Amino acid sequence: MRDTSISTLTNADIAELLAAAAESAKQPLQKALRRASRKSFLWPEEATTLIEQGRSLEELPGIGPSLSRIVKRWLESPPEELRSPPEIRRGFQTIVQARAILDHHPEWRNSVKGDLQMHSVWSDGTASIAEMAQAAMEYGHLYIAITDHAKGLKIAGGIDEQQLEEQGEEIARINEQTANDKKLFRVLRSIELNLNVAGEGDMELQALAKQDIVLGCFHSALRKKDDQTERYLAAIRNPAIQILGHPRGRIYNFRLGLTADWRRVFDTAAELDKAVEIDCYPDRQDISPDLLKLAAKAGCRISLGTDSHGPPQLRFIEFGLAAAITAGIKRERILNFMPVRELLQWVGSVRESSVRR
């Protein structure tokens, strides 16, 4: 039995109540409830705070008059018991929770140096590379990796080898201008390589070798229920990639993600000195907290990528930082705390080791 005082109902609780209510609601209410459940992870304040201050819940994204009445009723008379979220909605932090963790560890927010996954108008992003770079500089980053989708993911505007080369030329011009302006900032050439179930990429190795760093991700066959360990091991052993992106493939209230012998996966990543990613996008937050603790125990490297598709989403890095703190990841194991020169040296070392094998 939970305390029914209004102050105990958090945004995370409300997210679950909204999602659960959607399961029995009819359209269009069902769609509104599901949308508000997702958006609640980015509410900048606890809903309880608005009520206590006499403010309208309609200040919160995704909340209109109808949902305002529903949420206010929950806040004023919370359910006596809140069920634990089903696995498809379990282990997701709100931005309020993430920021509370970071407030106790300000050195994490202040010393992170870059963001290693984002998209531009070259694939399915909404901003140019220059705009993403400018936003990242304003955020305080010293580097970003532009990881537009590779050609195999047509639905996301994937680019081919020739386009990747042209993008590299654009990045070189941006870096040259940044250097001329005496700004200590660099855009890294990268790609979100599309991996098939055998762990193979969809781009020529010669093109990938020109990139500063390569992220590999699965985008298909993500609802399989049988063990996918061999698939992950093949991906990590792929000599073309240094980072395994959004490993589990989960999406909040939409897709559970894949299962594997994660200890073997993370141990192999540690053995090869490769990184697994915390995708910081609110709907993904992948790796999930339970798996992140296993990754911490294995000692493998961790990469943080916001998966941003526009400048406002760069703040999603806070989800990844908070998750890493909670899981006990050491900062020295996180790529994003490396100066860019050290990061590129690590990439070179991983590539050399892959050749020797």
C-alpha positions as CSV (number, residue, x, y, z in Angstrom):
1,M,0.0,0.0,0.0
2,R,1.5,3.4,-1.0
3,D,1.2,6.7,0.7
4,T,-1.6,8.6,-1.0
5,S,-0.4,12.1,-0.4
6,I,-0.1,14.1,-3.5
7,S,3.6,14.7,-3.2
8,T,4.4,11.0,-3.7
9,L,3.1,10.7,-7.3
10,T,6.0,11.4,-9.7
11,N,6.1,12.0,-13.4
12,A,7.3,8.4,-13.8
13,D,4.2,7.2,-11.9
14,I,2.0,9.4,-14.1
15,A,3.7,8.0,-17.3
16,E,2.7,4.5,-16.2
17,L,-0.8,5.5,-15.3
18,L,-1.3,7.2,-18.7
19,A,0.1,4.2,-20.6
20,A,-2.0,1.8,-18.5
21,A,-5.2,3.8,-19.1
22,A,-4.5,3.8,-22.8
23,E,-4.7,0.0,-22.9
24,S,-8.5,0.1,-22.3
25,A,-9.3,3.5,-23.9
26,K,-10.9,4.0,-27.3
27,Q,-9.6,6.4,-30.0
28,P,-8.8,9.2,-30.0
29,L,-8.3,9.2,-26.3
30,Q,-6.0,6.1,-26.5
31,K,-3.6,8.0,-28.8
32,A,-3.6,11.0,-26.6
33,L,-2.9,8.9,-23.5
34,R,0.0,7.1,-25.2
35,R,1.5,10.3,-26.6
36,A,1.3,12.0,-23.2
37,S,2.9,9.0,-21.5
38,R,5.9,9.3,-23.8
39,K,6.1,13.1,-23.4
40,S,6.0,12.9,-19.6
41,F,9.6,11.9,-19.6
42,L,10.5,15.4,-20.8
43,W,8.3,17.4,-18.5
44,P,10.7,19.9,-16.9
45,E,8.9,19.9,-13.5
46,E,7.0,17.3,-11.5
47,A,3.3,17.6,-12.2
48,T,2.8,17.8,-8.4
49,T,4.7,21.0,-8.3
50,L,2.3,22.7,-10.8
51,I,-0.7,21.7,-8.7
52,E,1.0,22.9,-5.5
53,Q,1.7,26.2,-7.1
54,G,-1.9,26.6,-8.5
55,R,-0.7,26.3,-12.1
56,S,-2.3,24.6,-15.0
57,L,-1.2,21.1,-16.0
58,E,-1.7,22.2,-19.6
59,E,1.7,23.8,-19.3
60,L,3.0,20.2,-19.7
61,P,3.7,18.9,-23.2
62,G,1.0,16.5,-24.4
63,I,-1.6,17.6,-21.8
64,G,-4.7,19.3,-23.0
65,P,-8.0,20.0,-21.1
66,S,-9.2,16.4,-21.1
67,L,-6.0,14.8,-19.9
68,S,-5.5,17.7,-17.5
69,R,-8.7,16.6,-15.7
70,I,-7.6,13.0,-15.6
71,V,-4.1,13.7,-14.3
72,K,-5.4,16.2,-11.7
73,R,-7.8,13.6,-10.4
74,W,-4.9,11.1,-10.0
75,L,-2.8,13.8,-8.2
76,E,-5.6,14.7,-5.8
77,S,-6.6,11.1,-5.1
78,P,-3.7,8.8,-6.1
79,P,-4.4,5.1,-6.7
80,E,-3.9,3.1,-3.5
81,E,-1.5,0.9,-5.3
82,L,0.6,1.5,-8.4
83,R,1.5,-1.6,-10.3
84,S,5.0,-2.2,-11.5
85,P,5.4,-1.2,-15.1
86,P,5.5,-4.1,-17.6
87,E,8.9,-4.8,-19.0
88,I,8.2,-2.9,-22.2
89,R,7.9,0.3,-20.0
90,R,10.3,-0.6,-17.2
91,G,13.6,1.2,-16.4
92,F,13.0,4.6,-18.1
93,Q,14.0,7.7,-16.2
94,T,12.3,11.1,-16.5
95,I,14.3,14.2,-17.2
96,V,13.5,15.4,-13.6
97,Q,14.9,12.2,-12.2
98,A,18.0,12.5,-14.4
99,R,18.7,16.1,-13.4
100,A,18.3,15.3,-9.7
101,I,21.0,12.7,-10.1
102,L,23.2,15.1,-12.0
103,D,22.7,17.8,-9.4
104,H,24.5,15.5,-7.0
105,H,27.3,14.9,-9.5
106,P,27.8,18.3,-11.2
107,E,31.3,17.2,-12.3
108,W,29.7,14.7,-14.8
109,R,27.7,17.4,-16.5
110,N,30.6,19.9,-16.5
111,S,33.3,17.6,-17.9
112,V,31.5,15.6,-20.6
113,K,33.2,16.6,-23.9
114,G,31.1,15.4,-26.7
115,D,28.1,13.5,-28.2
116,L,28.7,10.4,-30.3
117,Q,25.4,9.9,-32.1
118,M,23.3,12.4,-34.0
119,H,21.6,13.0,-37.3
120,S,21.5,15.8,-39.8
121,V,19.5,16.6,-43.0
122,W,21.8,14.2,-44.8
123,S,19.5,11.4,-43.6
124,D,16.5,11.9,-41.3
125,G,17.6,14.9,-39.1
126,T,16.0,18.3,-39.2
127,A,19.1,20.5,-39.1
128,S,22.3,21.0,-41.1
129,I,25.7,19.7,-39.8
130,A,26.7,23.4,-39.2
131,E,23.5,24.0,-37.2
132,M,24.1,20.9,-35.1
133,A,27.7,21.9,-34.5
134,Q,26.7,25.4,-33.5
135,A,24.2,24.0,-31.0
136,A,26.7,21.6,-29.6
137,M,29.2,24.4,-29.0
138,E,26.6,26.4,-27.3
139,Y,25.8,23.4,-25.1
140,G,29.5,23.2,-24.2
141,H,30.7,20.3,-26.2
142,L,34.1,20.1,-27.8
143,Y,33.2,17.6,-30.5
144,I,30.3,15.7,-32.0
145,A,30.0,12.7,-34.3
146,I,27.6,13.0,-37.2
147,T,26.1,9.5,-37.6
148,D,23.7,9.7,-40.4
149,H,22.1,6.5,-41.4
150,A,23.8,4.2,-44.0
151,K,22.3,3.3,-47.3
152,G,20.6,0.1,-46.1
153,L,18.1,2.0,-44.1
154,K,16.1,3.7,-46.9
155,I,13.2,4.5,-44.6
156,A,15.5,6.9,-42.7
157,G,17.1,8.4,-45.8
158,G,20.2,6.4,-45.6
159,I,23.2,7.7,-47.5
160,D,25.5,5.8,-49.9
161,E,29.3,5.8,-50.2
162,Q,29.4,8.8,-52.6
163,Q,27.1,10.9,-50.3
164,L,29.2,9.9,-47.3
165,E,32.3,11.2,-49.2
166,E,30.5,14.5,-50.0
167,Q,29.4,14.8,-46.4
168,G,33.0,14.4,-45.3
169,E,34.0,17.3,-47.5
170,E,31.3,19.4,-45.9
171,I,32.6,18.4,-42.4
172,A,36.1,19.3,-43.4
173,R,35.0,22.8,-44.5
174,I,33.1,23.3,-41.2
175,N,36.2,22.2,-39.2
176,E,38.4,24.5,-41.2
177,Q,36.1,27.4,-40.5
178,T,36.0,26.5,-36.8
179,A,39.8,26.4,-36.7
180,N,40.0,29.8,-38.4
181,D,37.6,31.1,-35.8
182,K,40.0,29.7,-33.1
183,K,37.2,27.6,-31.6
184,L,38.3,24.4,-29.9
185,F,35.6,22.3,-31.6
186,R,35.6,19.4,-34.1
187,V,33.0,17.6,-36.0
188,L,33.9,13.9,-36.4
189,R,33.1,12.0,-39.6
190,S,31.0,9.0,-38.7
191,I,28.1,6.8,-39.9
192,E,25.3,4.8,-38.2
193,L,26.1,1.5,-40.1
194,N,23.1,-0.7,-40.6
195,L,23.9,-4.2,-39.4
196,N,22.2,-7.3,-40.7
197,V,21.4,-10.4,-38.5
198,A,24.9,-11.7,-39.2
199,G,26.5,-8.5,-37.9
200,E,27.6,-7.4,-41.3
201,G,27.4,-3.7,-42.4
202,D,25.9,-2.2,-45.5
203,M,28.8,0.1,-46.6
204,E,32.1,-0.6,-48.3
205,L,35.0,-1.1,-45.9
206,Q,37.1,1.5,-47.9
207,A,34.5,4.2,-47.1
208,L,34.2,3.2,-43.5
209,A,38.0,3.4,-43.1
210,K,37.9,7.1,-43.9
211,Q,35.5,7.8,-41.0
212,D,36.8,9.0,-37.6
213,I,34.6,6.6,-35.8
214,V,31.9,4.1,-36.8
215,L,28.7,3.2,-35.0
216,G,27.0,-0.1,-35.9
217,C,23.3,-0.7,-35.1
218,F,20.6,-3.3,-35.8
219,H,17.5,-2.0,-37.4
220,S,15.7,-5.2,-38.5
221,A,14.4,-8.4,-37.0
222,L,14.1,-6.6,-33.6
223,R,11.1,-8.6,-32.3
224,K,12.7,-12.0,-32.2
225,K,12.1,-13.8,-28.9
226,D,14.9,-16.4,-29.1
227,D,18.4,-15.9,-27.9
228,Q,20.4,-13.5,-30.1
229,T,23.8,-13.8,-28.5
230,E,25.6,-14.9,-31.6
231,R,24.2,-12.0,-33.6
232,Y,25.6,-9.6,-31.0
233,L,29.0,-11.3,-30.9
234,A,29.3,-11.2,-34.7
235,A,28.5,-7.4,-34.6
236,I,31.1,-6.7,-31.9
237,R,33.7,-8.7,-33.8
238,N,33.0,-6.8,-37.0
239,P,36.3,-5.0,-37.6
240,A,34.6,-2.0,-39.2
241,I,32.8,-0.8,-36.1
242,Q,34.1,0.6,-32.7
243,I,30.7,1.2,-31.1
244,L,27.6,-1.0,-30.9
245,G,24.7,1.4,-30.9
246,H,21.4,1.1,-29.0
247,P,22.2,-2.6,-28.3
248,R,18.9,-4.0,-27.0
249,G,16.7,-2.2,-29.6
250,R,14.0,-1.4,-27.2
251,I,11.5,1.5,-27.6
252,Y,9.2,2.6,-24.8
253,N,5.8,1.0,-24.9
254,F,6.4,-0.1,-28.5
255,R,9.1,-2.8,-28.6
256,L,10.7,-4.9,-25.9
257,G,14.0,-5.4,-27.6
258,L,16.2,-8.5,-28.1
259,T,17.5,-11.0,-25.6
260,A,21.0,-12.4,-25.3
261,D,23.6,-13.7,-22.9
262,W,24.6,-10.1,-22.1
263,R,27.5,-11.1,-19.9
264,R,29.1,-12.8,-22.9
265,V,28.3,-9.8,-25.1
266,F,29.8,-7.2,-22.7
267,D,32.8,-9.5,-21.9
268,T,33.6,-9.8,-25.6
269,A,33.3,-6.0,-26.0
270,A,35.7,-5.5,-23.1
271,E,38.1,-8.1,-24.5
272,L,38.2,-6.3,-27.9
273,D,38.2,-2.9,-26.2
274,K,35.1,-1.8,-28.1
275,A,32.2,0.3,-26.7
276,V,28.5,-0.3,-26.2
277,E,26.2,2.7,-26.4
278,I,23.8,4.3,-24.0
279,D,21.3,5.7,-26.5
280,C,20.0,8.7,-24.6
281,Y,16.9,9.3,-26.6
282,P,14.0,9.3,-24.0
283,D,12.0,6.6,-25.8
284,R,15.1,4.4,-26.0
285,Q,17.3,4.8,-23.0
286,D,19.1,1.8,-24.3
287,I,21.1,0.1,-22.6
288,S,18.5,-0.4,-19.9
289,P,19.6,0.0,-16.3
290,D,19.8,-3.8,-15.6
291,L,22.0,-4.4,-18.5
292,L,24.1,-1.3,-17.9
293,K,25.1,-2.8,-14.5
294,L,26.3,-5.9,-16.3
295,A,28.3,-3.8,-18.7
296,A,29.8,-1.9,-15.7
297,K,30.8,-5.2,-14.1
298,A,32.4,-6.4,-17.4
299,G,34.4,-3.2,-17.6
300,C,33.6,-2.6,-21.3
301,R,33.8,0.9,-22.7
302,I,30.6,3.0,-22.9
303,S,29.6,5.6,-25.5
304,L,26.9,8.2,-25.0
305,G,24.8,9.3,-28.0
306,T,21.7,11.4,-27.9
307,D,20.4,10.1,-31.2
308,S,19.5,13.8,-31.8
309,H,17.5,14.6,-34.9
310,G,17.6,18.4,-34.2
311,P,19.5,20.9,-31.9
312,P,16.9,20.9,-29.0
313,Q,17.5,17.1,-28.5
314,L,21.2,17.6,-27.5
315,R,20.0,17.9,-23.9
316,F,19.1,14.2,-24.0
317,I,22.7,13.6,-23.0
318,E,21.5,14.0,-19.4
319,F,19.6,10.7,-19.6
320,G,22.8,8.9,-20.5
321,L,24.9,10.6,-17.9
322,A,22.4,9.8,-15.1
323,A,22.1,6.2,-16.2
324,A,25.8,5.8,-16.1
325,I,26.1,7.3,-12.7
326,T,23.3,5.0,-11.4
327,A,24.9,1.9,-12.8
328,G,28.3,2.7,-11.3
329,I,30.1,3.3,-14.6
330,K,33.5,4.9,-14.1
331,R,34.0,8.1,-16.1
332,E,37.3,6.8,-17.5
333,R,35.4,4.0,-19.2
334,I,33.1,6.5,-21.1
335,L,34.3,7.7,-24.4
336,N,32.6,11.0,-24.1
337,F,34.9,12.1,-21.4
338,M,38.0,11.7,-23.6
339,P,39.6,14.6,-25.3
340,V,39.2,14.3,-29.0
341,R,42.8,13.3,-29.6
342,E,42.6,10.5,-27.1
343,L,39.3,9.4,-28.5
344,L,40.8,9.1,-32.0
345,Q,43.9,7.3,-30.7
346,W,41.5,4.7,-29.1
347,V,39.8,4.3,-32.5
348,G,43.2,3.7,-34.2
349,S,44.1,1.2,-31.5
350,V,40.9,-0.8,-32.0
351,R,41.3,-0.8,-35.7
352,E,44.9,-2.0,-35.5
353,S,43.8,-4.8,-33.1
354,S,41.1,-5.8,-35.5
355,V,43.6,-6.1,-38.4
356,R,45.9,-8.3,-36.3
357,R,43.0,-10.6,-35.5
